[in-house]
C-alpha cells in the first residue's frame, strides 16, 4: 500500500533499504579503512518527521535529553542520536521512548501520517 503523502513508501522501498549513504564519524562500526554507512531510511521524509515529532513531544513534556535518557536507563547520547538521525529506533524502543515522553505511540504516528 503506497503512502505518497508521507514519504513512507520511499523510506521503505527495497532500493532505499539496500542502498546506503555514507556518514563519517556516525558511531557506526565499519571494517578498518572503510567509512561506516547509515541506511537512507534515516534520511527519508517520513523518518525526519518522526524524529521531529519525538523531539517536539520531549520539548512539550518539558524534558531534556538527559531526563529522557534517565527514564530509559540509557546515556544522553542515545536520545541525541535518534533525534539527530544518526541512529534509528526499532519498534520496541519507539514504544519505550513514547512512554518516557508520556505520549501514546498511536497519537504520535497519526500526527505524522495526517
C-alpha positions in Angstrom: 0.0 0.0 0.0 1.7 3.3 -1.1 1.8 6.3 1.2 3.0 9.1 -1.2 1.9 12.0 1.1 4.2 10.9 3.9 7.2 9.6 2.1 6.6 6.2 3.9 6.8 4.3 0.6 10.1 6.0 -0.2 11.7 5.1 3.1 10.6 1.5 3.0 11.2 0.6 -0.6 13.6 -2.2 -1.4 16.0 0.3 -3.1 16.2 2.6 0.0 16.8 -0.3 2.3 19.5 -1.8 0.3 21.4 1.3 -0.8 23.2 3.3 1.8 24.6 6.8 2.2 28.0 7.1 4.0 28.4 9.3 7.1 31.8 9.5 8.6 32.1 9.7 12.4 28.5 8.5 12.8 29.2 5.9 15.5 28.5 3.0 13.2 31.3 0.5 13.0 32.9 -0.4 9.7 35.9 -2.6 8.7 39.3 -0.9 9.0 39.9 1.5 6.2 36.2 1.8 5.3 33.7 4.5 6.1 30.7 3.4 8.1 27.4 3.6 6.3 23.9 4.6 7.5 20.8 3.4 5.7 19.0 6.0 3.7 15.8 5.3 5.7 17.2 7.6 8.4 17.2 10.5 5.9 13.7 9.8 4.5 10.9 12.4 4.8 8.9 10.0 7.0 11.8 9.4 9.4 12.6 13.1 9.6 9.0 13.8 10.5 9.2 11.0 13.2 12.4 12.5 14.6 10.9 15.9 14.7 7.7 14.7 16.4 9.7 12.9 19.1 11.8 16.0 19.8 8.7 18.2 19.9 7.0 15.8 22.3 10.0 15.8 24.5 10.0 19.6 24.5 6.3 19.9 25.2 6.7 17.5 28.1 9.3 19.9 29.5 12.0 17.2 29.4 15.7 17.5 28.4 17.5 14.8 26.6 19.2 13.9 29.9 15.7 13.5 31.5 14.5 11.1 28.8 17.8 9.1 28.9 17.5 8.7 32.6 13.9 7.4 32.3 15.1 4.9 29.6 18.2 3.9 31.5 20.3 4.9 28.6 23.0 7.5 28.0 22.1 11.0 26.8 23.8 10.3 23.5 21.1 7.6 22.8 18.5 10.4 22.7 20.7 12.7 20.8 21.4 10.2 18.2 17.8 9.2 17.4 16.8 12.8 17.4 19.6 13.8 15.0 19.2 10.8 12.7 22.4 9.1 13.5 20.6 6.1 14.9 17.2 4.6 14.2 14.7 3.2 16.8 13.2 -0.2 16.5 9.5 -0.6 17.3 10.1 -1.6 20.9 12.5 1.3 21.5 10.0 3.6 19.9 7.2 2.5 22.3 9.6 2.9 25.3 10.5 6.4 24.2 6.9 7.3 23.8 6.2 6.0 27.3 9.0 8.1 28.7 7.6 11.2 26.9 4.1 10.5 28.2 2.6 10.3 24.7 0.8 7.4 23.0 2.7 5.9 20.1 -0.5 5.9 18.0 -1.1 9.6 18.6 2.4 10.4 17.6 2.2 8.4 14.4 -1.2 9.6 13.5 0.2 13.2 13.6 2.9 12.2 11.2 0.6 10.3 8.8 -2.1 13.0 8.8 
